[in-house]
Amino acid sequence: MEKGIRHRWESLSLLLLLLLLCLFALLIISAAACAAWAEAPASDLYKVKIEHVWIPMKDGVRLAVDLYMPEERKPDEKFPAFFQYYPYRKDDGDIRDECAMNVYFAQRGYVGSCVDVRGTGQSEGHVPDREYSDQETSDGEEVIAWLARQPWSTGTVGMLGKSWGGFSAIQIAMRQPPALKALIIADATENLYSEDIHYIHGMTHMDGYMVGIDTHNAMSPSPDYPIDEKTLQARFDSPPWSLLYLRHRRDGVFWRDQKRNLDAIPVPVFIIGSFMDGYRDTVPRFLEHLKTPVKAIVGPWEHHYPHDANPGPEFEWRELGVRWWDQWLKGKETGIMEEPRLAVYMRHWYPPDPSLTTLKDIPGEWRSERTWPPQDQKVVTLYPQPSHSLGAEPPTRTVHDLKYVPSAGSDVAGYSLWEGDMTPDQRPADAFSLVYDTSPVHQETAVLGLPQALLQVSATAPLADWYVRLSDIAPDGRVTLVAQGGISGAMRDSMTDPQDLEPGKIYALRVPMRFTSWVFEPGHRMRMAVSNATWPLIWPTPYSMTTSLYLGGESRLLLPTVPLKGPLLPPHFNPVADSDRPPHPAQAQTADIGWTVYRTEFGEPARLVTGRKRQTVFEVEDEHPELASYSANPTFEVHLPGRDLVWSGHLNIRCDQANFYYSYVRELMENGKLIREKKWEETIPRDHQ
């Protein structure tokens, strides 16, 4: 009996071993197949031709499009299509390299197209009245239908886009055009109020982009750049978007018309984000809430695609893009949905130096996750202590006061005016903040997710903002920013219905921080810094005041942590082939185009001025925070034989306790002579900003 039992056990063991060997072989074959799918031999690539055509809209306006066409190998061969959609002028603007990226996909059997938004670039019609307007998205639906019915088309269409192109793709997908089958987007969000660059966390933000696009939109179509009356009325005379957005200072119908429930997106989405980009929160939100298939990559670079990453590591993500299109536009089973949904780069410490964008690679390693939030994620709670330490136990009841310094943050503005890009050492900003530090950590501690701070606060004024930064303190004292976030006290309960603070009353605030990854190394310390200003990222509130932070358990920092090593193998990415590199690689910000900070005595304002042409100036006076101002003067030049054209914009926004005062002047010069000028001026109530 015992021998018979032993024999059956040995047989089952052998069978199990054979099954395991078969499974292992299948995994190897599958990996090899994916690798083979990812990159076709050069001999299998299509030759590509570029055609400039016009797409007619229902109202007779024509949109300019460049088609990147695979050359047919057999009669009547058909291809799926995808398009990129921008107002950034595909023929003479900064978007040319992104349009050229279509060659990569066209070589692999797709018709790629780059389309100028109506009223911009070479497209006909009037400039839209806003970003992602109803007109733009309606035209986008018509573009999809046009691509689907072309004789070379299989009838399936995708959208590809970074930043504006990604925003627009999300908005168009929510309209559910029948031929649209999949998206590939990077550095984009569907939340146009508190995540775009107009009202970051619901607080007023201003930078050179808005006045830049307002001036850019005035330019005539290339290559002739006509300045006839019809052209000037359609473009030069178009109202500035910066004025429109300043009129809408709270969330509501204006913004929600463009922001819909994620359930409205009916197609699979491949989304790329970065921890040095302002739109990174979209990635975890899509992973958690989208009902359709989602694949995501999040790296450490700035506002770039991974094949053009700055800083690195760069890699050839377009191989995955081809597999994504093959899966959803050609109906081929590529195995991409059997792979982990998220590839995320776990950052390790690096010095707080904006010039380090020139680094080949940010220190760290890739990690794979099948679910979001990660199944092994744990939230660690840390409490600010009376001694300004940060510990695991709730402290005794204590109050820490902070004098409001409106210019706080100007010394660490770096070379960016949003929650992205490399940032300098945070110590100058910490000097105007309440700071709380842990003891040096004893073992590597990995953070992955969206940290948040819960604060018990009060203010001596009716309006105050709170801003929280999570940083890494190196043993030598340098402080590197890890994550940040803020909230307007007036929007503590609602961004649609802000309410004054009652001076002296204690409020409970939840301050979410941006999506981040970080590994705190042994000997390093964690820091939570709380301030009431981060100038010039956020417009200062207009009252001198003191705020108070109440310790005792209610105020705390919540850190999403994960085990140092995940349960899955890390992803593998191939390098970018020299033949597939962009013609104009992404450039790092350098010191000569950064900011110069002027701090003066005797009540003079602190001033930030851009380098080189000094096109942008921010000013605030610490003793009179109501008197902040912003001015910018971008220009766009075109030089033709015997003809020089210069479009200029001159924006100035200043304020007092009650109002914003807006002034924008647009000018067009030809050969040094003023051809046209248009002005907009308006007084706008601050409305809790």
C-alpha positions in Angstrom: 0.0 0.0 0.0 2.7 2.4 0.9 4.7 1.7 -2.3 1.5 2.3 -4.4 0.9 5.6 -2.7 4.5 6.6 -3.2 4.4 5.7 -6.9 1.3 7.8 -7.6 2.9 10.8 -5.8 6.0 10.4 -8.0 3.8 10.3 -11.1 1.9 13.4 -10.1 5.2 15.2 -9.3 6.6 14.3 -12.7 3.4 15.6 -14.4 3.5 18.8 -12.4 7.2 19.3 -13.4 6.3 18.7 -17.1 3.5 21.3 -16.8 5.8 23.8 -15.2 8.4 23.3 -18.0 5.7 23.7 -20.6 4.5 26.9 -19.0 8.1 28.2 -18.8 8.6 27.4 -22.5 5.4 29.2 -23.4 6.5 32.3 -21.5 9.9 32.3 -23.4 8.1 31.8 -26.7 5.6 34.6 -25.8 8.4 37.0 -24.8 10.2 36.2 -28.1 7.0 36.7 -30.0 6.4 40.1 -28.3 10.0 41.1 -29.1 9.6 40.1 -32.7 6.2 41.9 -32.9 7.7 45.0 -31.3 10.3 45.7 -34.0 9.9 44.6 -37.6 13.0 44.0 -39.7 14.0 47.0 -41.9 13.1 45.0 -45.0 9.5 44.7 -43.8 9.0 48.5 -43.3 6.9 50.4 -45.7 8.2 53.3 -47.7 6.5 56.5 -46.7 5.2 59.4 -48.8 3.8 62.7 -47.4 0.8 64.3 -48.9 -0.6 67.8 -48.1 -4.4 67.7 -48.5 -7.5 69.6 -47.3 -10.3 68.1 -45.2 -13.6 69.9 -45.9 -15.9 70.6 -42.9 -19.7 70.8 -43.1 -19.7 74.6 -43.1 -17.2 74.8 -46.0 -14.1 75.6 -44.0 -11.1 73.4 -44.9 -8.6 72.0 -42.4 -5.0 71.6 -43.5 -3.6 68.1 -43.0 -0.3 66.3 -43.8 -0.9 62.6 -44.5 2.0 60.2 -43.9 1.1 57.3 -46.2 2.6 53.8 -46.5 3.2 53.1 -50.1 1.0 50.2 -51.2 2.6 46.8 -51.8 -0.5 45.3 -53.4 -3.5 46.7 -55.2 -6.2 48.2 -53.0 -4.2 47.7 -49.8 -5.9 49.5 -46.9 -4.6 50.9 -43.7 -5.9 52.1 -40.3 -5.4 55.8 -39.6 -4.7 58.0 -36.7 -4.2 61.7 -36.3 -2.6 64.4 -34.2 -4.5 67.7 -33.7 -2.8 70.9 -32.7 -3.0 74.7 -33.1 0.8 74.9 -33.0 1.4 75.2 -36.8 2.6 72.0 -38.3 4.4 73.7 -41.1 6.4 76.5 -39.3 5.8 75.9 -35.6 7.3 73.9 -32.8 5.0 70.9 -33.5 6.9 69.8 -36.6 9.0 67.1 -34.9 5.8 65.6 -33.4 4.2 65.4 -36.8 7.4 63.8 -38.2 6.9 61.0 -35.6 4.2 59.8 -37.9 6.8 58.4 -40.2 7.6 55.7 -37.6 4.1 54.4 -37.6 3.5 54.8 -41.3 6.5 52.6 -41.9 4.7 49.9 -39.9 1.4 50.0 -41.8 -0.6 53.1 -40.6 -1.6 56.3 -42.2 -0.6 59.0 -39.7 -1.9 62.6 -40.1 -1.1 65.9 -38.5 -4.0 68.5 -38.6 -4.0 72.2 -37.9 -6.9 73.3 -35.7 -9.4 75.6 -37.4 -8.1 79.1 -37.6 -4.5 78.2 -36.9 -1.5 77.2 -39.0 -2.7 76.7 -42.6 -6.3 75.7 -41.7 -9.0 78.1 -42.8 -11.6 79.8 -40.6 -11.6 81.9 -37.4 -9.4 81.2 -34.4 -11.5 79.2 -31.8 -12.9 81.1 -28.9 -11.0 78.9 -26.4 -8.9 75.8 -26.0 -10.7 72.5 -26.8 -13.7 74.5 -27.9 -17.0 72.9 -29.2 -15.9 73.9 -32.7 -12.5 72.2 -32.3 -14.0 68.9 -31.0 -16.8 69.0 -33.5 -14.3 69.4 -36.3 -12.3 66.6 -34.8 -15.3 64.3 -35.2 -15.5 65.2 -38.8 -11.8 64.5 -39.3 -12.3 61.0 -37.9 -15.2 60.4 -40.2 -13.2 61.7 -43.2 -10.2 59.4 -42.4 -12.5 56.4 -42.0 -14.1 56.8 -45.4 -11.0 57.3 -47.5 -10.5 54.6 -50.2 -7.2 53.6 -48.5 -8.7 53.3 -45.1 -9.9 50.2 -43.2 -12.4 52.4 -41.4 -10.7 52.4 -38.0 -9.1 55.5 -36.6 -7.0 56.3 -33.5 -5.8 59.6 -32.0 -2.2 60.3 -30.8 -1.2 63.4 -28.9 0.9 65.0 -26.3 -0.2 68.0 -24.2 -2.7 69.8 -26.3 -3.0 66.8 -28.6 -3.7 64.6 -25.6 -6.3 67.0 -24.1 -8.1 67.2 -27.4 -8.1 63.5 -27.9 -9.7 63.0 -24.5 -12.4 65.6 -25.3 -13.2 64.1 -28.7 -13.2 60.5 -27.3 -15.9 61.6 -24.9 -18.1 62.5 -27.9 -17.8 58.8 -28.9 -17.4 59.1 -32.7 -18.1 55.6 -34.1 -14.9 55.2 -36.1 -12.6 56.1 -33.2 -11.2 52.9 -31.7 -8.2 53.8 -29.4 -6.1 56.6 -28.0 -2.4 57.1 -27.3 -1.9 60.2 -25.2 0.9 61.7 -23.2 1.1 64.6 -20.6 -2.6 65.4 -20.7 -5.6 65.7 -18.4 -9.4 65.9 -18.7 -9.6 68.3 -15.7 -9.4 71.7 -17.3 -10.0 73.7 -14.1 -7.7 72.6 -11.3 -5.2 70.5 -13.2 -4.5 72.7 -16.3 -2.3 75.8 -16.1 -5.1 78.4 -15.4 -6.1 77.6 -11.9 -3.7 75.1 -10.4 -5.4 73.4 -7.4 -8.1 76.0 -8.0 -5.7 78.9 -7.4 -4.8 81.6 -10.0 -1.8 80.7 -12.1 -0.2 82.8 -14.8 2.8 82.1 -17.1 4.1 82.8 -20.5 2.1 80.1 -22.2 -1.2 82.0 -22.2 0.2 85.3 -23.6 2.3 83.3 -25.9 -0.6 81.4 -27.5 -2.6 84.6 -27.6 0.1 86.2 -29.8 0.8 82.9 -31.7 -2.9 82.7 -32.6 -2.7 86.1 -34.4 -0.2 84.9 -37.0 -1.3 84.5 -40.6 -1.1 81.2 -42.5 2.2 80.1 -44.0 3.9 80.2 -46.5 2.7 83.6 -47.8 1.6 85.1 -44.4 -1.1 87.4 -45.9 -2.2 90.5 -44.0 -5.4 91.3 -46.0 -8.5 92.4 -44.0 -10.2 89.0 -44.1 -7.2 87.2 -42.6 -6.6 89.9 -40.0 -10.2 89.8 -38.8 -10.2 86.0 -38.5 -6.9 85.8 -36.6 -5.3 89.1 -35.5 -8.6 90.4 -34.1 -9.5 87.2 -32.3 -10.1 87.9 -28.5 -7.3 86.7 -26.2 -8.0 83.5 -24.3 -6.1 84.8 -21.3 -8.9 87.4 -20.7 -11.6 84.7 -21.1 -10.0 82.4 -18.5 -9.5 85.3 -16.0 -13.2 86.0 -16.2 -14.0 82.4 -15.0 -12.2 82.2 -11.6 -14.2 79.3 -10.1 -15.1 75.9 -11.3 -18.5 75.5 -12.9 -20.4 75.3 -16.2 -17.7 77.0 -18.2 -15.1 74.4 -17.2 -17.4 71.4 -16.8 -18.8 71.7 -20.4 -15.3 70.5 -21.3 -14.8 68.0 -18.4 -17.1 65.0 -18.4 -17.3 61.7 -16.5 -14.5 59.3 -17.4 -17.2 56.7 -18.2 -17.9 58.7 -21.4 -14.5 57.5 -22.8 -15.5 54.3 -24.7 -12.1 53.3 -26.2 -8.9 51.8 -24.9 -6.3 54.3 -23.8 -2.5 54.0 -23.7 -1.3 56.9 -21.5 2.2 58.2 -20.9 3.1 60.5 -18.0 6.0 61.8 -16.1 6.9 62.9 -12.6 8.4 66.1 -14.0 5.2 67.0 -15.8 2.2 69.1 -14.5 -0.4 66.6 -15.7 0.8 63.4 -14.1 -2.2 62.8 -11.8 -4.2 61.7 -14.9 -2.4 58.4 -15.0 -3.5 56.9 -11.6 -7.0 58.3 -12.1 -7.4 56.6 -15.5 -6.0 53.4 -14.2 -8.4 53.4 -11.3 -11.6 54.7 -12.9 -11.6 54.1 -16.7 -13.9 51.2 -17.6 -12.1 50.5 -20.9 -8.6 48.9 -21.2 -5.8 51.1 -20.0 -2.0 50.7 -20.3 0.3 53.3 -18.7 4.0 54.3 -18.5 5.2 56.9 -16.1 8.9 58.0 -16.2 11.1 60.7 -14.6 11.5 63.0 -17.7 9.9 66.4 -18.3 7.2 67.3 -20.8 8.4 64.9 -23.5 7.8 61.5 -25.1 10.0 58.7 -23.8 12.0 58.3 -27.0 13.0 62.0 -26.7 13.2 62.0 -22.9 15.0 64.7 -21.0 16.3 63.8 -18.6 16.6 60.0 -19.2 16.2 57.1 -19.3 14.9 57.3 -22.8 13.6 54.2 -24.7 11.7 53.2 -27.8 8.1 53.4 -26.5 6.7 53.5 -30.1 7.2 49.7 -30.4 4.5 49.5 -27.7 2.5 52.1 -29.6 2.5 49.9 -32.8 1.4 46.9 -30.7 -1.4 49.1 -29.2 -2.6 50.1 -32.7 -2.3 46.5 -33.9 -4.4 45.3 -31.1 -7.2 47.9 -31.3 -7.1 49.2 -34.9 -6.1 46.0 -36.8 -7.7 43.5 -34.4 -4.6 41.5 -34.0 -3.8 39.7 -30.7 -0.5 41.1 -29.6 -0.4 40.0 -26.0 -0.1 43.6 -24.8 -3.1 43.3 -22.5 -1.6 40.3 -20.8 1.3 42.4 -19.6 1.2 44.6 -16.5 -1.0 47.7 -16.9 1.6 50.1 -15.4 5.3 50.5 -15.9 6.5 53.2 -13.4 10.0 54.5 -12.7 11.0 54.5 -9.1 13.2 57.6 -8.6 16.1 57.6 -6.2 17.8 60.7 -4.8 19.4 63.2 -7.1 20.7 66.7 -6.4 18.3 69.6 -6.5 19.8 71.2 -9.5 17.7 72.3 -12.6 20.8 71.9 -14.9 20.6 68.2 -14.2 18.2 67.8 -17.1 21.4 67.1 -19.0 21.8 63.9 -17.0 21.6 60.8 -19.2 19.5 59.0 -16.6 17.7 59.9 -13.3 18.8 57.4 -10.7 16.2 54.6 -10.2 14.7 51.5 -11.7 11.5 50.4 -13.5 8.7 48.7 -11.7 5.6 46.8 -13.0 2.1 46.9 -11.5 -1.0 45.0 -12.6 -3.5 46.9 -10.4 -4.0 50.5 -9.2 -3.7 51.3 -6.4 -1.0 48.6 -6.0 -2.2 45.7 -4.0 0.7 45.9 -1.6 0.4 49.7 -1.1 0.3 50.8 2.6 -0.4 54.3 3.9 2.1 55.5 6.5 0.9 58.3 8.8 3.4 60.8 10.1 2.6 63.6 12.6 4.2 67.1 12.8 5.6 67.5 16.3 6.0 70.5 18.6 9.8 70.2 18.1 9.3 70.5 14.3 10.2 66.8 13.9 7.9 64.4 12.0 7.0 61.2 13.9 4.8 58.2 14.0 2.9 59.2 17.2 0.3 62.0 17.6 1.8 64.8 19.6 0.4 66.9 22.4 -1.8 69.9 21.5 0.5 72.7 20.1 0.0 75.7 17.8 2.6 76.9 15.3 2.2 80.3 13.8 3.5 81.4 10.4 3.7 85.0 9.1 2.5 85.3 5.5 5.3 86.2 3.1 3.8 86.6 -0.4 7.1 86.3 -2.2 7.9 82.9 -0.6 8.8 80.5 -3.3 10.4 82.9 -5.7 13.9 81.8 -4.8 13.1 78.2 -5.9 11.0 79.0 -9.0 13.7 77.3 -11.1 13.2 77.4 -14.8 9.5 76.4 -14.7 6.3 78.0 -13.6 4.2 75.0 -13.1 4.3 71.8 -11.1 6.8 70.1 -13.4 10.4 70.2 -14.5 13.5 70.1 -12.3 13.5 72.3 -9.2 16.3 73.8 -7.2 17.2 73.3 -3.5 14.1 73.9 -1.4 15.8 75.5 1.5 15.1 79.1 0.5 11.4 78.4 0.4 11.6 76.3 3.6 12.8 79.4 5.3 9.3 80.9 4.9 7.5 77.8 5.8 6.7 75.6 8.8 9.0 72.6 8.4 8.9 69.1 10.0 11.6 66.5 9.5 11.8 62.8 10.3 14.9 61.2 11.8 17.3 59.7 9.2 15.6 56.6 7.8 17.3 53.3 8.6 16.4 51.4 5.4 15.2 52.3 1.9 11.6 53.5 2.0 9.7 53.5 -1.3 6.8 55.9 -1.9 4.5 55.4 -4.8 1.1 57.2 -5.2 -0.5 60.5 -4.2 0.7 61.8 -0.8 -1.7 64.1 1.1 -1.6 66.3 4.1 -4.5 66.8 6.5 -4.2 70.1 8.3 -6.0 71.9 11.1 -5.5 75.6 10.4 -6.7 79.1 11.0 -5.9 82.5 9.5 -6.3 86.1 10.7 -7.6 87.1 7.2 -10.7 86.1 5.2 -8.6 84.5 2.4 -5.5 82.3 2.6 -3.9 79.5 0.6 -2.0 76.6 2.0 0.8 74.8 0.1 2.5 71.6 1.2 5.8 70.2 -0.1 7.3 66.7 0.5 11.1 66.7 0.2 14.2 64.6 0.7 16.9 66.0 2.9 20.3 64.5 2.0 23.0 64.0 4.7 24.8 67.1 3.4 21.6 69.2 3.9 20.5 69.6 0.3 16.7 69.4 -0.1 15.2 67.8 -3.2 11.5 68.3 -3.9 9.5 65.0 -4.1 5.9 66.1 -4.3 3.7 69.2 -3.8 0.2 70.3 -3.6 -2.0 73.2 -2.4 -5.5 74.3 -1.6 -7.3 77.6 -1.4 -8.9 78.0 2.0 -12.0 79.6 0.3 -12.4 76.3 -1.7 -12.1 74.0 1.3 -15.6 72.6 0.7 -16.2 73.5 -3.0 -14.4 74.9 -6.0 -17.8 76.0 -7.5 -18.9 78.0 -4.4 -15.9 79.5 -2.5 -16.5 81.0 0.9 -14.5 83.4 3.0 -12.6 82.2 6.0 -13.8 83.4 9.4 -10.7 84.9 11.0 -9.5 82.8 13.9 -11.8 79.9 13.2 -10.1 76.4 12.9 -10.7 74.5 9.7 -9.8 71.0 8.6 -8.2 71.0 5.2 -7.2 68.1 2.9 -4.2 69.0 0.7 -3.6 66.5 -2.1 -0.2 66.3 -3.6 0.8 65.3 -7.1 1.5 61.7 -8.1 5.0 60.7 -7.3 7.6 58.0 -6.8 10.6 58.2 -4.6 13.0 55.9 -2.7 14.3 57.5 0.5 17.8 56.1 1.1 19.4 55.3 4.5 20.7 58.4 6.2 18.2 60.7 4.4 15.3 62.5 6.1 11.7 63.3 5.0 10.5 66.8 5.2 7.0 68.3 5.2 7.0 72.0 4.6 3.8 74.1 4.9 3.5 77.6 3.5 0.9 80.2 2.5 2.6 81.2 -0.8 4.5 79.7 -3.6 5.2 82.7 -5.8 5.0 82.9 -8.8 3.4 79.5 -9.3 0.3 80.7 -7.4 -1.0 84.3 -7.4 -0.7 85.6 -3.8 -3.8 86.3 -1.7 -4.3 90.0 -1.0 -4.2 90.3 2.8 -1.3 90.6 5.3 -1.9 87.9 7.9 -0.6 85.2 10.2 -1.8 81.6 9.9 -1.7 78.9 12.5 -1.2 75.1 12.2 -2.7 73.1 15.1 -0.8 69.9 16.1 -2.2 67.1 18.2 -3.1 64.3 15.8 -5.5 66.0 13.4 -2.7 67.5 11.3 -0.8 64.7 9.6 1.0 63.5 6.5 -0.2 60.4 4.7 2.4 58.6 2.6 1.5 55.8 0.1 4.4 53.3 0.5 5.1 50.0 -1.3 7.7 47.3 -0.7 11.0 48.1 -2.2 10.7 45.2 -4.7 7.4 44.6 -6.4 5.9 41.1 -7.0 6.4 41.4 -10.8 9.4 41.4 -13.1 10.3 44.9 -14.2 9.5 45.9 -17.8 12.1 45.7 -20.5 12.4 48.6 -23.0 14.6 48.7 -26.1 16.9 51.7 -26.9 16.0 54.2 -29.6 17.6 53.4 -33.0 19.7 56.2 -34.4 17.6 56.2 -37.5 14.4 56.8 -35.4 15.7 59.7 -33.3 13.8 63.1 -33.7 15.6 65.6 -36.0 15.6 68.2 -33.2 16.1 66.4 -29.8 14.4 67.9 -26.7 16.5 70.6 -25.2 17.2 71.0 -21.5 16.4 74.2 -19.8 19.7 76.1 -19.2 20.7 78.8 -16.8 20.6 81.6 -19.4 16.9 81.1 -20.0 16.0 80.7 -16.3 14.9 83.3 -13.8 16.7 86.2 -12.1 15.3 87.1 -8.7 15.7 90.6 -7.5 15.0 91.2 -3.8 15.0 94.8 -2.7 14.8 96.6 0.6 12.5 99.3 1.9 9.2 98.0 0.6 10.2 97.6 -3.0 8.7 94.5 -4.6 10.5 91.2 -5.2 10.9 90.7 -8.9 11.4 87.7 -11.1 12.6 88.3 -14.6 13.2 85.8 -17.4 16.6 85.5 -18.8 17.8 86.4 -22.4 15.1 88.8 -23.7 13.6 89.3 -20.3 10.1 88.8 -21.7 8.3 88.1 -18.4 8.3 89.9 -15.1 6.5 89.0 -11.9 6.4 91.5 -9.0 5.0 91.2 -5.5 5.5 93.4 -2.4 5.6 91.5 0.9 4.1 94.3 2.9 1.4 94.9 0.3 0.5 91.5 -1.2 -2.6 93.0 -2.9 -0.3 94.8 -5.4 1.1 91.8 -7.2 1.6 92.1 -11.0 2.6 90.1 -14.1 3.7 91.3 -17.5 4.9 89.5 -20.6 5.9 90.6 -24.1 6.3 87.6 -26.5 7.1 88.2 -30.2 7.0 85.9 -33.2 9.0 86.9 -36.3 8.9 85.8 -39.9 11.6 86.8 -42.4 10.8 86.6 -46.1 12.7 88.0 -49.1 12.1 91.8 -48.8 9.5 91.3 -46.1 9.9 91.1 -42.3 6.8 90.5 -40.1 6.7 90.7 -36.3 3.6 89.8 -34.2 3.9 91.1 -30.6 1.8 90.7 -27.5 2.0 93.0 -24.4 0.1 91.6 -21.4 -0.1 93.3 -18.0 -2.2 92.0 -15.1 -2.1 93.8 -11.8 -4.5 93.8 -8.8 -5.6 95.3 -5.5 -7.7 93.7 -2.8 -10.9 93.8 -4.9 -10.0 93.4 -8.5 -7.7 92.2 -11.3 -6.8 94.9 -13.9 -6.2 93.3 -17.3 -4.5 95.0 -20.3 -3.4 93.3 -23.5 -2.1 95.0 -26.6 -1.5 93.0 -29.9 0.7 94.5 -32.6 1.7 93.6 -36.1 4.7 95.2 -37.8 5.8 94.9 -41.4 9.3 96.0 -42.3 9.4 98.1 -39.1 6.0 99.8 -39.8 2.9 99.3 -37.5 0.3 97.6 -39.7 -2.4 96.8 -37.0 -2.9 97.2 -33.3 -5.7 96.0 -31.1 -6.3 96.5 -27.3 -8.3 94.7 -24.6 -8.7 96.2 -21.1 -11.0 95.0 -18.4 -11.5 95.2 -14.6 -12.4 91.8 -13.1 -13.5 91.1 -9.5 -11.0 88.8 -7.7 -13.8 86.5 -6.5 -11.8 84.7 -3.7 -8.6 84.5 -5.8 
